Amino acid sequence: MTKDVIVLDGGRRIRLVSPKDDREQIVSARWLFDHADEAREPASGQRRHGALDLEDALVLRAGLEGDRLVAHFASGVRSLALARLPTARPASSELALWPTPELCTACAPVDFSAYLADDAALAEALSRVARFGLVLLSGAGDDPGAVERAVERFGFIRETNYGRLFDVRVEAEPSNFAFTERALDLHGDNPYRDPVPTLQLLHAIKADDAGGGETLFVDGFAHAEALRRERPAAFEILAREPVRFTFREASGAAWSARYPILETDGAGGLRAVRVNHRSLDLELRDAEGQDAWYDAYLDLYRRLHAPGTAFERRLQPGEFVIFDNRRLLHGRRAYARGGARWLRGAYADCDGLHATLARLQAGAPGSGAIA
């Protein structure tokens, strides 16, 4: 063993001095016991031990062996690579926020055939969703089954009351405002659902020759972070106070859920931006508090709809978009009454996308391409 590793506090902690840059780090013995390579089954990756085993997880002695930290516990030896220590590598975010659309417009579409057949193209497409919140695909043709084939590459369709698939086109008796030719404000889908679908896919099968119908995308996270910087009190109101969203069908079925407009995690990081004014169903409250909430809400709304914020594209037949429904707000411009515009859509969930992306980035074999 080496003097670069010293056991402290009766074995509860380890002081490690990095052999590369002399940086000192204190490591919890329980964390090391819980996260060492020996803690998990190789095949499943699940822990071999239960939480109560941590009560006696005291280090007897420890040291460096090459690029690994090795610790001796009463129950045996546990080790892990130094690179796996929490502060041994700089923290980085996979998100690339875009308050204006240049990051999106600079990316050429991913070919749909390559997406289906080539794991490198699939990894590129999924990584764009993880970083930018969306990816544009091209060359999908007019096959109405393309959406299902796209989802099968990374996960499963999330079926809703709209079915496994849904068609966005003008209906004689529309059950949703989206099934008209009118413009749509920026919004996230299904905020009245618990849980909310986290991914949406849209495939353009027909475009309206008369023009219009451009699809708009805005990075809700970018503008929520700007609100946090510039008007922290407004951000706090929208992150703290849950509001109700409701959708009712003609049959009498109703979906209703309460969330804050800005959902954050325990560390304050954004998890979701929920803006859908058509489905907002506020309970009446004291006028002063209601006005403060509306002031904050309208501040965010104006930022989202400001000129120059949107990635705007008139989807052509065969073009396809996959986007994060928690992060991006989408809308559209109006198109001609009775127009032929037809988008086929589906919902899916981000867990499958991230799991598949992790496999692809690790170079592990998959289930093969979809013909």
C-alpha positions as CSV (number, residue, x, y, z in Angstrom):
1,M,0.0,0.0,0.0
2,T,1.1,3.6,-0.3
3,K,1.3,6.8,1.8
4,D,-0.9,8.5,-0.9
5,V,-3.9,6.8,0.8
6,I,-4.6,7.2,4.5
7,V,-7.5,5.7,6.4
8,L,-9.3,8.2,8.6
9,D,-12.0,8.3,11.3
10,G,-11.6,4.7,12.4
11,G,-12.1,3.4,8.8
12,R,-15.1,5.6,7.9
13,R,-13.2,7.6,5.3
14,I,-10.2,7.5,3.1
15,R,-7.9,10.5,2.2
16,L,-6.5,10.1,-1.3
17,V,-3.8,12.3,-2.8
18,S,-3.9,12.0,-6.6
19,P,-0.6,10.7,-8.0
20,K,-1.1,12.9,-11.1
21,D,-1.9,16.3,-9.8
22,D,-1.5,16.1,-6.0
23,R,-5.2,16.9,-5.5
24,E,-6.6,15.7,-2.2
25,Q,-9.9,13.9,-2.0
26,I,-11.9,12.4,0.9
27,V,-13.8,9.3,0.0
28,S,-16.6,7.8,2.2
29,A,-15.9,4.1,3.0
30,R,-19.6,3.3,2.6
31,W,-19.7,4.9,-0.8
32,L,-16.6,2.9,-1.9
33,F,-18.1,-0.3,-0.5
34,D,-21.4,0.4,-2.3
35,H,-19.9,1.4,-5.7
36,A,-16.8,-0.8,-6.0
37,D,-16.6,-3.2,-9.0
38,E,-17.0,-6.2,-6.6
39,A,-20.3,-4.8,-5.3
40,R,-22.3,-5.7,-8.5
41,E,-23.1,-8.8,-10.4
42,P,-21.3,-8.7,-13.8
43,A,-24.2,-9.8,-15.9
44,S,-27.1,-7.7,-14.4
45,G,-25.1,-4.8,-12.9
46,Q,-27.3,-5.1,-9.7
47,R,-25.8,-5.0,-6.2
48,R,-24.9,-8.2,-4.5
49,H,-25.4,-6.8,-1.0
50,G,-28.2,-5.1,0.9
51,A,-28.2,-1.6,2.5
52,L,-27.8,-3.0,6.0
53,D,-24.4,-4.4,5.0
54,L,-23.2,-0.8,4.9
55,E,-23.5,-0.5,8.7
56,D,-20.2,-2.5,9.1
57,A,-18.4,-1.1,6.0
58,L,-15.2,0.2,7.7
59,V,-11.9,0.2,5.8
60,L,-9.1,-1.7,7.5
61,R,-6.4,-0.5,5.1
62,A,-6.3,0.9,1.6
63,G,-3.9,1.9,-1.2
64,L,-3.3,2.5,-4.9
65,E,-2.5,-0.3,-7.3
66,G,-1.9,1.3,-10.7
67,D,-4.9,3.4,-11.6
68,R,-7.2,1.7,-9.0
69,L,-8.1,2.4,-5.4
70,V,-8.0,-0.8,-3.4
71,A,-9.6,-1.1,0.0
72,H,-9.7,-4.0,2.5
73,F,-12.9,-4.4,4.5
74,A,-13.7,-7.1,7.0
75,S,-15.9,-8.8,4.4
76,G,-13.2,-8.7,1.7
77,V,-11.4,-6.5,-0.8
78,R,-13.2,-3.9,-2.9
79,S,-11.7,-1.7,-5.6
80,L,-12.5,0.7,-8.4
81,A,-10.8,2.8,-11.1
82,L,-9.7,6.3,-10.0
83,A,-11.6,7.7,-13.0
84,R,-14.8,6.5,-11.3
85,L,-14.4,8.7,-8.3
86,P,-17.0,11.5,-8.2
87,T,-14.5,14.4,-8.5
88,A,-11.8,12.6,-10.5
89,R,-13.2,14.0,-13.7
90,P,-14.8,17.3,-14.6
91,A,-18.6,17.5,-14.4
92,S,-20.2,18.1,-17.8
93,S,-23.7,18.5,-19.0
94,E,-25.1,16.7,-22.0
95,L,-27.5,19.6,-22.6
96,A,-26.7,22.2,-25.2
97,L,-29.1,25.1,-24.6
98,W,-30.2,27.2,-27.5
99,P,-32.0,30.5,-26.9
100,T,-31.9,31.0,-30.7
101,P,-32.1,28.3,-33.3
102,E,-28.6,28.4,-34.9
103,L,-27.5,25.1,-33.2
104,C,-30.4,23.4,-34.8
105,T,-30.2,25.0,-38.3
106,A,-26.5,24.1,-38.5
107,C,-27.2,20.3,-38.2
108,A,-28.0,18.5,-41.4
109,P,-30.9,16.0,-41.1
110,V,-30.0,12.3,-40.4
111,D,-30.9,10.0,-43.2
112,F,-33.9,7.8,-42.1
113,S,-32.6,4.7,-43.9
114,A,-29.2,5.1,-42.1
115,Y,-31.1,5.6,-38.8
116,L,-32.8,2.3,-39.2
117,A,-29.8,0.3,-40.5
118,D,-26.6,1.8,-39.0
119,D,-25.9,2.1,-35.3
120,A,-23.6,5.0,-35.8
121,A,-26.4,7.0,-37.5
122,L,-28.8,5.9,-34.7
123,A,-26.3,7.1,-32.0
124,E,-25.9,10.4,-33.8
125,A,-29.7,10.9,-33.9
126,L,-30.3,9.9,-30.3
127,S,-27.4,12.0,-29.0
128,R,-28.9,15.1,-30.7
129,V,-32.2,14.5,-28.8
130,A,-30.2,14.2,-25.6
131,R,-28.1,17.4,-26.3
132,F,-30.4,19.7,-28.2
133,G,-33.8,18.2,-27.4
134,L,-34.6,17.2,-31.0
135,V,-33.3,15.6,-34.2
136,L,-34.6,16.0,-37.8
137,L,-34.6,12.9,-40.0
138,S,-35.2,12.9,-43.8
139,G,-36.0,10.3,-46.4
140,A,-38.7,8.5,-44.5
141,G,-41.1,8.5,-47.5
142,D,-44.9,8.3,-47.1
143,D,-45.0,5.0,-45.3
144,P,-47.5,5.4,-42.4
145,G,-45.6,2.7,-40.4
146,A,-42.4,4.7,-40.3
147,V,-43.1,6.1,-36.8
148,E,-43.4,2.6,-35.3
149,R,-40.2,1.5,-37.0
150,A,-38.4,4.6,-35.6
151,V,-39.5,4.0,-32.1
152,E,-38.5,0.3,-32.2
153,R,-34.9,1.4,-32.7
154,F,-34.7,2.7,-29.2
155,G,-37.8,1.9,-27.1
156,F,-41.5,1.5,-27.0
157,I,-44.6,3.5,-28.1
158,R,-46.4,5.1,-25.2
159,E,-50.1,4.5,-26.0
160,T,-52.6,7.2,-24.9
161,N,-56.3,7.9,-25.4
162,Y,-55.2,9.1,-28.9
163,G,-54.1,5.5,-29.6
164,R,-50.7,4.0,-30.4
165,L,-50.4,6.5,-33.3
166,F,-52.2,9.7,-34.0
167,D,-52.8,11.8,-37.1
168,V,-52.4,15.6,-37.1
169,R,-54.7,16.8,-39.9
170,V,-57.9,18.7,-40.3
171,E,-61.0,16.7,-39.0
172,A,-64.6,17.6,-39.6
173,E,-65.3,17.3,-35.9
174,P,-62.0,17.7,-34.2
175,S,-61.5,16.2,-30.7
176,N,-58.5,18.5,-30.2
177,F,-57.5,21.9,-31.3
178,A,-54.5,20.4,-33.0
179,F,-56.8,18.7,-35.5
180,T,-57.8,22.0,-37.1
181,E,-56.0,24.3,-39.6
182,R,-55.4,27.0,-37.1
183,A,-52.1,28.2,-35.7
184,L,-51.0,26.8,-32.4
185,D,-49.1,28.7,-29.6
186,L,-46.0,27.0,-28.3
187,H,-46.9,24.2,-25.9
188,G,-45.9,20.8,-24.5
189,D,-48.2,17.9,-25.1
190,N,-50.3,16.2,-22.5
191,P,-49.5,18.2,-19.3
192,Y,-52.8,16.9,-18.0
193,R,-51.4,13.3,-18.0
194,D,-49.5,11.6,-15.1
195,P,-46.9,10.8,-16.1
196,V,-46.5,13.1,-19.1
197,P,-45.1,11.4,-22.3
198,T,-41.4,12.5,-22.5
199,L,-40.8,12.0,-26.2
200,Q,-42.8,12.9,-29.3
201,L,-42.3,11.8,-32.9
202,L,-43.9,13.5,-35.9
203,H,-43.6,12.2,-39.5
204,A,-44.7,14.4,-42.4
205,I,-46.6,12.3,-44.8
206,K,-48.2,15.1,-46.8
207,A,-47.5,18.9,-47.0
208,D,-50.1,21.5,-47.9
209,D,-49.3,22.9,-51.3
210,A,-51.1,26.1,-50.4
211,G,-48.4,26.9,-47.9
212,G,-48.3,27.6,-44.2
213,G,-48.2,24.9,-41.5
214,E,-44.6,25.6,-40.5
215,T,-43.7,23.7,-37.3
216,L,-42.0,25.7,-34.6
217,F,-39.7,24.5,-31.8
218,V,-38.3,26.5,-28.9
219,D,-35.9,25.4,-26.2
220,G,-37.9,25.9,-23.0
221,F,-34.9,25.1,-20.8
222,A,-32.9,27.9,-22.3
223,H,-35.5,30.5,-21.7
224,A,-36.4,29.2,-18.2
225,E,-32.7,29.5,-17.3
226,A,-32.7,33.1,-18.6
227,L,-35.7,33.8,-16.4
228,R,-33.9,32.3,-13.4
229,R,-30.9,34.6,-14.0
230,E,-32.8,37.8,-14.7
231,R,-35.9,37.4,-12.6
232,P,-35.2,34.8,-9.9
233,A,-38.4,35.6,-8.0
234,A,-40.5,34.9,-11.0
235,F,-38.6,31.6,-11.6
236,E,-39.2,30.6,-8.0
237,I,-43.0,31.2,-8.3
238,L,-43.3,29.0,-11.4
239,A,-41.1,26.3,-9.9
240,R,-42.8,26.3,-6.5
241,E,-46.5,26.5,-7.2
242,P,-48.2,23.5,-8.9
243,V,-51.1,24.3,-11.2
244,R,-53.7,22.1,-12.8
245,F,-54.0,21.1,-16.4
246,T,-57.2,19.4,-17.6
247,F,-58.4,17.8,-20.8
248,R,-62.0,16.5,-21.3
249,E,-63.4,14.3,-24.1
250,A,-66.9,14.5,-25.4
251,S,-67.5,11.1,-23.9
252,G,-67.0,12.6,-20.4
253,A,-63.6,11.1,-19.8
254,A,-61.3,13.6,-18.2
255,W,-57.5,13.8,-17.5
256,S,-56.2,16.2,-14.9
257,A,-52.8,16.6,-13.2
258,R,-51.1,19.2,-11.1
259,Y,-47.5,20.2,-11.8
260,P,-45.5,23.4,-11.5
261,I,-44.8,25.2,-14.8
262,L,-41.1,24.7,-14.1
263,E,-40.3,21.3,-12.6
264,T,-36.9,21.1,-10.9
265,D,-34.9,18.3,-9.2
266,G,-33.5,18.3,-5.7
267,A,-30.4,20.3,-6.8
268,G,-32.5,22.9,-8.7
269,G,-31.8,21.6,-12.2
270,L,-34.6,21.8,-14.7
271,R,-36.6,18.6,-15.3
272,A,-39.5,19.9,-17.4
273,V,-41.1,23.1,-18.7
274,R,-44.9,22.6,-18.8
275,V,-46.6,25.3,-20.9
276,N,-49.9,24.5,-22.5
277,H,-52.3,27.4,-22.2
278,R,-55.2,25.5,-23.8
279,S,-55.1,23.0,-21.0
280,L,-54.4,25.3,-18.1
281,D,-57.1,24.9,-15.4
282,L,-56.2,27.3,-12.6
283,E,-58.0,27.1,-9.2
284,L,-59.2,30.5,-8.0
285,R,-57.0,31.9,-5.2
286,D,-56.3,35.2,-3.6
287,A,-56.0,38.0,-6.1
288,E,-52.5,39.2,-5.1
289,G,-51.0,35.7,-5.3
290,Q,-52.8,35.0,-8.6
291,D,-51.5,38.3,-10.1
292,A,-48.0,37.4,-9.0
293,W,-48.3,34.0,-10.7
294,Y,-49.6,35.5,-13.9
295,D,-46.9,38.1,-14.0
296,A,-44.2,35.3,-13.8
297,Y,-46.1,33.1,-16.3
298,L,-46.5,35.9,-18.8
299,D,-42.8,36.8,-18.5
300,L,-41.8,33.3,-19.4
301,Y,-44.5,33.1,-22.2
302,R,-43.2,36.3,-23.8
303,R,-39.6,35.0,-23.8
304,L,-40.7,31.8,-25.4
305,H,-42.7,33.6,-28.2
306,A,-40.2,36.4,-28.8
307,P,-39.0,36.9,-32.4
308,G,-35.9,34.9,-33.3
309,T,-36.3,32.2,-30.6
310,A,-37.9,29.4,-32.7
311,F,-36.4,26.7,-35.0
312,E,-39.0,26.9,-37.8
313,R,-39.3,24.3,-40.5
314,R,-42.1,23.5,-42.9
315,L,-41.8,19.8,-42.8
316,Q,-41.7,18.2,-46.2
317,P,-43.1,14.7,-47.0
318,G,-40.6,12.2,-45.7
319,E,-39.2,14.5,-43.0
320,F,-39.4,13.3,-39.4
321,V,-38.7,14.9,-36.1
322,I,-38.1,13.3,-32.7
323,F,-38.1,15.7,-29.7
324,D,-38.1,15.9,-25.9
325,N,-41.6,16.9,-24.8
326,R,-40.3,17.9,-21.4
327,R,-37.8,20.4,-22.7
328,L,-39.0,21.7,-26.0
329,L,-42.2,23.7,-26.7
330,H,-43.7,23.2,-30.2
331,G,-46.3,25.0,-32.2
332,R,-47.3,25.7,-35.8
333,R,-48.4,28.5,-38.1
334,A,-51.8,28.3,-39.7
335,Y,-52.4,26.7,-43.0
336,A,-55.0,26.8,-45.7
337,R,-58.5,25.7,-44.8
338,G,-59.1,22.2,-46.1
339,G,-55.4,21.7,-46.7
340,A,-53.8,18.3,-47.2
341,R,-51.2,18.6,-44.5
342,W,-50.8,15.2,-42.7
343,L,-48.4,14.4,-39.9
344,R,-48.4,11.0,-38.2
345,G,-47.3,11.0,-34.6
346,A,-46.5,8.9,-31.6
347,Y,-45.3,9.3,-28.0
348,A,-42.5,7.4,-26.5
349,D,-40.3,7.8,-23.4
350,C,-36.8,9.1,-22.8
351,D,-35.7,6.2,-20.6
352,G,-35.5,3.9,-23.7
353,L,-33.7,6.5,-25.7
354,H,-31.0,7.1,-23.0
355,A,-30.6,3.3,-22.4
356,T,-30.1,2.6,-26.1
357,L,-27.7,5.6,-26.4
358,A,-25.6,4.3,-23.5
359,R,-25.4,0.9,-25.1
360,L,-24.3,2.4,-28.4
361,Q,-21.7,4.7,-26.8
362,A,-20.3,1.7,-24.9
363,G,-20.0,-0.2,-28.2
364,A,-22.1,-3.1,-26.9
365,P,-23.9,-5.3,-29.5
366,G,-27.6,-4.6,-30.0
367,S,-30.5,-6.4,-31.5
368,G,-29.5,-5.6,-35.0
369,A,-30.9,-3.2,-37.6
370,I,-34.6,-3.1,-38.5
371,A,-35.2,-3.9,-42.2
